[in-house]
Amino acid sequence: MDHATAGALFRAAVAGDAAAWKALVEGLSPLVWSVVRAHRLNEADGIEVYQTAWFRLAQHLRRIREPDKVAAWLASTTRHECLKVLKAARPLPLSDHPQVFDRFSDEPTPEEAVIGSEEAALDRERLHRLWQAFHELGERCQRLLRLLMASPAPNYLEVAAALGLAVGSIGPIRQRCLRQLRVLLAERGVR
C-alpha cells in the first residue's frame, strides 16, 4: 500500500469510517507481519505483538500528525514491541559478529514476505470474526467499549456523562461486556 493511500484511509478511519479502518488493517497487515517475522518471534509472541501494534495505532489515531507516514509509524511501533518481547524473554547476547543484529532489519526476506502475506490472510479472517462478535454485543456494550478505546482515552466522568451512566457502574459494565465478547469470540474459535 502506498503512502498516499494509507494516509487517505487513515484520515477516513480517524473520522470514524469503519470500512476505511478495515481497509487500512488489510493493507498494512503484511507490513506489520513482516516486521514481526524479521524478529523471529514465536507464534504466540508474534500474535501478541501484532495485536499490540494495532492497538497502539487505535490508541493514537488522533495524535498522529502525518497521516501519510502511518505505515512508517506502524512499522516502528511494531519493531519497538518486538524488541520489548525479546528483551523480556532473554537478554541479547553481546557479540563481535554484526550478523547477530541482522534479524532487526526493517526489510523482510522474500520468505518472510510470503509467510507474512499468508499470515495476513489468516489475520483478516480473525479480524472479521472479531468485528462480527463485537456487532453482536448490545448497543450499550458497543458504545461503552468504543468510548473506552478512544484516543486520547476519556476518563470515567466523561464516559459516564456521554452514556448517562453512574461513574461507579462503568467498570462492572465494562467487565460484563468484555466477558460477553470473549464468549462470542470463543464460539467463533478466535483466541
ZAVOKE-913017 format. One record per residue: x negated, y, z negated of N, C-alpha, C in turn; residue number from 0; residue in three letters. Coordinates in steps of 0.001 Angstrom, whole numbers. Atoms other than C-alpha are relative to their C-alpha. Layout:
N
PT    n.px    n.py    n.pz   ca.px   ca.py   ca.pz    c.px    c.py    c.pz   i  aa
PT       X       Y       Z       X       Y       Z       X       Y       Z NUM Ala
...
This chain:
191
PT    n.px    n.py    n.pz   ca.px   ca.py   ca.pz    c.px    c.py    c.pz   i  aa
PT    -864   -1173       0       0       0       0    -905    1228       0   0 Met
PT     842   -1186     -63   -1461    3368     954     366     992   -1114   1 Asp
PT    -160    -943    1104   -1817    6275   -1487    1272     834     132   2 His
PT   -1185    -847    -197     941    8393      53    1277    -762    -302   3 Ala
PT   -1184     822     266    3482    5555     -53     135    -259   -1493   4 Thr
PT     -30     242    1446    2535    4691   -3622     424    1257    -740   5 Ala
PT    -356   -1265     635    2800    8364   -4572    1471     320     153   6 Gly
PT   -1421    -274    -245    6233    8729   -2974     880    -921    -836   7 Ala
PT    -773     947     813    7528    5578   -4679    -101     357   -1484   8 Leu
PT     196    -374    1396    6048    6724   -7968     877    1194    -365   9 Phe
PT    -843   -1181     263    7775   10116   -7737    1467    -391    -104  10 Arg
PT   -1392     448      32   11086    8408   -6975     280    -801   -1270  11 Ala
PT    -179     790    1227   10591    5991   -9890      99     920   -1214  12 Ala
PT     -55    -970    1099    9921    8907  -12235    1367     670     -46  13 Val
PT   -1315    -632     -83   13193   10421  -11019    1120    -974    -347  14 Ala
PT    -998     963     442   14972    7215  -12090     455    -981    1060  15 Gly
PT    -383     903   -1075   15155    5286   -8806    -550   -1404    -283  16 Asp
PT     413    1366     343   15090    1595   -9822    -554    -740    1211  17 Ala
PT     498     658   -1214   14598     454   -6218   -1433     445     298  18 Ala
PT    1364    -499    -217   11508    2661   -5945    -962    -657    -980  19 Ala
PT     844     671    1004   10126    1188   -9174    -286   -1428     441  20 Trp
PT     166    1379    -449   10724   -2312   -7830    -974     -65    1172  21 Lys
PT     894     -25   -1158    9009   -1452   -4527   -1437     326    -419  22 Ala
PT    1328    -344     505    6099     103   -6421    -655   -1217    -640  23 Leu
PT     526    1206     646    5674   -3040   -8524    -371   -1039    1053  24 Val
PT     295     979   -1047    5877   -5257   -5442   -1232     399     812  25 Glu
PT    1110    -471    -818    3431   -3103   -3534   -1339      20    -707  26 Gly
PT    1271    -124     728     836   -2701   -6275    -351   -1240    -830  27 Leu
PT     308    1225     756    1078   -6136   -7933   -1259    -704     508  28 Ser
PT    1247     645    -445   -1626   -7595   -5656   -1253     719    -508  29 Pro
PT    1130    -771     530   -3950   -4803   -6769    -255    -361   -1463  30 Leu
PT     142     322    1425   -3283   -5491  -10452    -554   -1409    -166  31 Val
PT     477    1380     118   -3754   -9235   -9985   -1450    -137     462  32 Trp
PT    1389     111    -451   -6992   -8724   -8062    -963     463   -1083  33 Ser
PT     851    -468    1096   -8433   -6753  -10972     -47   -1055   -1106  34 Val
PT     -56    1044    1033   -7258   -9416  -13422    -868   -1183     409  35 Val
PT     765    1161    -462   -8745  -12222  -11308   -1504     302      51  36 Arg
PT    1420    -363     -45  -12018  -10333  -10886    -651    -144   -1371  37 Ala
PT     525     144    1359  -12404  -10525  -14665      68   -1444    -495  38 His
PT     -39    1436     273  -11774  -14276  -14599     630    -343   -1360  39 Arg
PT    -727     299    1235   -9298  -14290  -17462     751   -1306     173  40 Leu
PT    -837    1187    -108   -7435  -17457  -18299    1427     437     340  41 Asn
PT   -1345    -333    -488   -3818  -17632  -17135     803     812   -1015  42 Glu
PT    -792    -697    1023   -2223  -16557  -20416    -496    1433    -196  43 Ala
PT     550   -1352     156   -4583  -13597  -20861     266     846    1235  44 Asp
PT    -259    -720   -1235   -4155  -12649  -17212    1432     512      72  45 Gly
PT   -1410    -403       3    -375  -12568  -17523     218    1120   -1011  46 Ile
PT    -128   -1028    1034    -652  -10543  -20719    -548    1341     484  47 Glu
PT     597   -1235    -515   -2963   -8003  -19078     876     593    1098  48 Val
PT    -873    -471   -1072    -704   -7785  -16016    1210     732    -583  49 Tyr
PT   -1176    -613     613    2337   -7067  -18173    -364    1278    -741  50 Gln
PT     423   -1179     745     435   -4624  -20354    -305    1161     933  51 Thr
PT     319   -1067    -958    -824   -2675  -17334    1278     660     508  52 Ala
PT   -1271    -562    -474    2719   -2246  -16002     735     725   -1127  53 Trp
PT    -632    -663    1145    3991   -1397  -19468    -649    1364    -237  54 Phe
PT     709   -1272     180    1308    1290  -19792     439    1013    1073  55 Arg
PT    -459    -909   -1051    2376    2735  -16439    1403     503    -328  56 Leu
PT   -1362    -420     365    6011    2761  -17573     -38    1004   -1152  57 Ala
PT     134    -920    1127    4944    4469  -20793    -458    1388     444  58 Gln
PT     622   -1253    -409    3052    7161  -18887     596     588    1276  59 His
PT    -606    -474   -1248    5439    7779  -15984     -45    1513     126  60 Leu
PT    -108   -1451     -94    5911   11431  -16795   -1325     714    -315  61 Arg
PT    1283    -625     343    2301   12017  -17845   -1006     -12    1143  62 Arg
PT     940     101   -1109     609   11084  -14589     218    1197     917  63 Ile
PT    -131   -1272    -723     -95   14339  -12790    -307    -116    1479  64 Arg
PT     339     179   -1408   -1412   12983   -9496     620   -1303     502  65 Glu
PT    -702    1221    -412    1186   10515   -8194    -677    -776    1122  66 Pro
PT     661     702   -1099    -846    9717   -5076   -1158    -863    -486  67 Asp
PT    1098     786     557   -3524    8270   -7355     507   -1047    -990  68 Lys
PT    -573     964     936   -1161    5923   -9195    -671   -1371     131  69 Val
PT     668    1294    -183   -2893    2870   -7672   -1344     -17    -729  70 Ala
PT    1292     -77     702   -6271    4011   -8992     218       1   -1507  71 Ala
PT    -307     -43    1437   -4718    4766  -12393     340   -1401    -490  72 Trp
PT    -419    1351     382   -3152    1309  -12487   -1191    -965       3  73 Leu
PT    1185     871     -56   -6388    -417  -11425    -919     276   -1183  74 Ala
PT     851    -369    1125   -8353    1488  -14050     583    -492   -1319  75 Ser
PT    -672     466    1221   -5805     705  -16752    -110   -1514    -120  76 Thr
PT     109    1464       3   -5819   -2977  -15762   -1418    -417    -386  77 Thr
PT    1401     307     318   -9619   -3027  -15898    -270     196   -1495  78 Arg
PT     210    -240    1429   -9601   -1490  -19382     678   -1075    -843  79 His
PT    -692    1049     763   -7033   -4022  -20592    -744   -1330      99  80 Glu
PT     797    1225    -158   -9131   -6879  -19157   -1216      33    -922  81 Cys
PT    1188    -120     843  -12194   -5585  -20945     350    -136   -1478  82 Leu
PT    -437     169    1388  -10253   -5373  -24215     169   -1478    -335  83 Lys
PT    -228    1432     228   -9215   -9013  -23860   -1331    -737     -72  84 Val
PT    1301     662       4  -12746  -10106  -23013    -798     323   -1260  85 Leu
PT     733    -403    1200  -14218   -8141  -25876     564    -690   -1238  86 Lys
PT    -627     654    1147  -11717   -9599  -28332    -292   -1496     -17  87 Ala
PT     213    1448     -82  -12326  -13141  -27076   -1417    -392    -398  88 Ala
PT    1395     317     308  -16107  -13074  -27315    -866    1184     416  89 Arg
PT     893   -1080    -416  -18937  -10601  -27182    -691    -377    1308  90 Pro
PT     707     256   -1248  -20541  -10272  -23771   -1473    -252    -294  91 Leu
PT    1425     257     220  -23991  -11812  -23690    -835    1050     709  92 Pro
PT     923    -934    -637  -26781   -9391  -23025    -964    -824     838  93 Leu
PT     844     763    -899  -28906  -10466  -20132    -846     941     832  94 Ser
PT     839    -763    -920  -31720   -9273  -17958     486    -166    1432  95 Asp
PT    -491     299   -1341  -29748  -10577  -15000    1240     830     305  96 His
PT   -1139    -874    -302  -27469   -7947  -13433    1229    -749     511  97 Pro
PT   -1160     709    -524  -25251  -10618  -11848    1004    -375   -1100  98 Gln
PT    -922     261    1097  -23739  -11228  -15311    1153    1001      47  99 Val
PT   -1000   -1048       2  -21878   -7971  -14840     736     126    1334 100 Phe
PT    -666     -52   -1298  -20811   -8638  -11225    1489    -284    -114 101 Asp
PT   -1416     354     114  -17491  -10018  -12436     872    1209    -335 102 Arg
PT    -765   -1194     336  -16452   -6476  -13381     188     911    1220 103 Phe
PT    -153    -781   -1225  -16360   -5315   -9767    1475     294     270 104 Ser
PT   -1371    -365    -366  -13249   -3489   -8536     460    -720    1258 105 Asp
PT    -338     625   -1272  -13370   -5278   -5203     221   -1498    -179 106 Glu
PT    -238    1445     119  -11715   -8711   -5107    -726    -765    1106 107 Pro
PT     545     864   -1035  -13351  -11555   -3282    1165    -441     881 108 Thr
PT   -1110     477    -850  -11355  -12997    -350     852   -1064    -701 109 Pro
PT    -734    1039     722  -10422  -15968   -2524     934     621   -1042 110 Glu
PT    -806    -667    1024   -9215  -13672   -5292    1171     744     621 111 Glu
PT   -1093    -702    -689   -7139  -11681   -2794    1116    -976     364 112 Ala
PT   -1009    1007    -338   -5372  -14855   -1618     736    -453   -1260 113 Val
PT    -620     414    1265   -4778  -16017   -5174     882    1117    -535 114 Ile
PT    -779   -1143     475   -3599  -12523   -6077    1323     140     724 115 Gly
PT   -1259    -133    -739   -1020  -12482   -3302     969   -1112    -392 116 Ser
PT    -866    1087     459     317  -15884   -4401     558     309   -1386 117 Glu
PT    -440    -360    1347     455  -14710   -7992    1018    1127      56 118 Glu
PT    -931   -1127    -132    2198  -11522   -6885    1386    -494     396 119 Ala
PT   -1301     552    -400    4938  -13562   -5210     698    -627   -1205 120 Ala
PT    -575     586    1213    5458  -15514   -8431     442    1086    -978 121 Leu
PT    -333   -1077     912    5427  -12320  -10403    1249     755     446 122 Asp
PT   -1212    -675    -491    8029  -10696   -8153    1241    -774    -400 123 Arg
PT   -1138     835     396   10324  -13626   -8852     271     139   -1497 124 Glu
PT    -145    -150    1450    9677  -13334  -12583     614    1362    -352 125 Arg
PT    -527   -1336     234   10346   -9598  -12497    1480      82     394 126 Leu
PT   -1397      34    -439   13568  -10197  -10560     878    -652   -1076 127 His
PT    -759     685    1061   14724  -12649  -13240     113     863   -1254 128 Arg
PT     -26    -902    1157   13795  -10175  -15958    1085    1048     166 129 Leu
PT   -1001   -1044    -219   15934   -7443  -14396    1410    -580      38 130 Trp
PT   -1319     641      27   18805   -9879  -13858     451    -172   -1446 131 Gln
PT    -338     200    1410   18703  -10759  -17544     299    1332    -672 132 Ala
PT    -215   -1318     601   18417   -7100  -18519    1389     532     353 133 Phe
PT   -1303    -511    -432   21521   -6245  -16490    1169    -803    -566 134 His
PT   -1046     768     666   23458   -8983  -18299     220     471   -1438 135 Glu
PT    -175    -565    1333   22922   -7180  -21583    1163     987      32 136 Leu
PT   -1056    -996      77   25725   -4960  -22755    -540    1392     291 137 Gly
PT     378   -1375    -342   25726   -1297  -21785    -781     663   -1136 138 Glu
PT     675    -630    1141   24708    -229  -25306   -1445    -467    -107 139 Arg
PT    1369     525      66   21674   -2522  -25306    -848     560    1139 140 Cys
PT     758    -524   -1131   20616   -1400  -21838    -403    1457    -242 141 Gln
PT     304   -1418     226   20865    2277  -22749   -1035     173   -1112 142 Arg
PT     944    -107    1116   19052    1797  -26070   -1408    -400     434 143 Leu
PT    1328     468    -398   16183    -210  -24564    -644     942    1012 144 Leu
PT     555    -964    -964   15774    2232  -21666    -514    1244    -729 145 Arg
PT     435   -1189     743   15605    5147  -24094   -1283    -272    -775 146 Leu
PT    1166     309     821   13098    3404  -26336   -1261    -226     838 147 Leu
PT    1155     217    -877   10854    2646  -23337    -387    1265     754 148 Met
PT     293   -1247    -711   10893    6242  -22086   -1387     510    -382 149 Ala
PT    1297    -593     276    7667    8136  -21859      99    1496     227 150 Ser
PT     467     388    1329    6954   10033  -23926    1148    -590    -813 151 Pro
PT    -999     708     794    8728    7849  -26428     755     976    -903 152 Ala
PT    -778    -864     892   11595    9624  -28181     -47    -539   -1425 153 Pro
PT     -73     483    1377   11840    9465  -31940    1424    -500    -262 154 Asn
PT   -1300     596     295   14751    7704  -33616    1097    1059    -142 155 Tyr
PT   -1009   -1068      92   16514   11025  -34301     536     353    1385 156 Leu
PT    -408    -318   -1368   16562   11790  -30582     843   -1130     600 157 Glu
PT    -746    1151    -506   17722    8274  -29724    1388     -41    -630 158 Val
PT   -1289      14     705   20454    8437  -32364     929    1072     559 159 Ala
PT    -824   -1084    -540   21680   11777  -31014     479    -334    1415 160 Ala
PT    -360     316   -1386   21640   10543  -27404    1069   -1090      89 161 Ala
PT    -923    1133     -64   23599    7365  -28174    1147      96    -999 162 Leu
PT   -1058    -132     996   25771    8597  -31014     -53   -1089   -1066 163 Gly
PT     197    1049    1001   24332    6096  -33496    -611     598   -1267 164 Leu
PT     696    -382    1227   23149    6354  -37073   -1474    -379     168 165 Ala
PT    1434     235    -137   19362    6567  -37269    -383   -1376    -564 166 Val
PT     334    1271     643   19211    3558  -39602     484   -1223     757 167 Gly
PT    -510    1157    -741   21087    1355  -37146    -815    -303    1253 168 Ser
PT     736     178   -1256   18675    1781  -34249    -914   -1227     -48 169 Ile
PT     914    1140     115   16058    -730  -35462     726   -1336      48 170 Gly
PT    -720    1271     -50   18544   -3548  -36190     668    -260    1355 171 Pro
PT    -631     188   -1313   20398   -2956  -32912   -1061    -371    1024 172 Ile
PT    1098     297    -912   17101   -2951  -31028    -436   -1454    -134 173 Arg
PT     391    1390     225   16161   -6277  -32627    1022    -962     604 174 Gln
PT   -1042     866    -568   19520   -7818  -31654     -56       9    1527 175 Arg
PT      69    -107   -1461   19178   -6532  -28086   -1188    -781     550 176 Cys
PT    1184     725    -461   15665   -7904  -27715     167   -1504    -175 177 Leu
PT    -277    1421     227   16756  -11230  -29203     894    -532    1124 178 Arg
PT    -895     369   -1092   19584  -11366  -26646    -765    -120    1307 179 Gln
PT     774      11   -1232   17181  -10547  -23846    -914   -1226      49 180 Leu
PT     854    1192      48   14783  -13301  -24969     797   -1258     317 181 Arg
PT    -847    1173    -269   17655  -15826  -24915     329     -68    1490 182 Val
PT    -338     -40   -1421   18704  -14730  -21412   -1210    -365     859 183 Leu
PT    1213     324    -745   15107  -14957  -20200    -338   -1488    -135 184 Leu
PT     271    1420     212   14675  -18404  -21740     932    -858     860 185 Ala
PT    -958     733    -856   17809  -19564  -19894    -458     -13    1454 186 Glu
PT     485    -103   -1379   16120  -18470  -16649   -1406    -603     152 187 Arg
PT    1330     599     -59   12848  -20170  -17527   -1120    1015      45 188 Gly
PT    1013   -1039      26   10989  -16877  -17944    -596      40   -1389 189 Val
PT     648     -83    1313    8426  -16806  -20715    -791    1246    -103 190 Arg
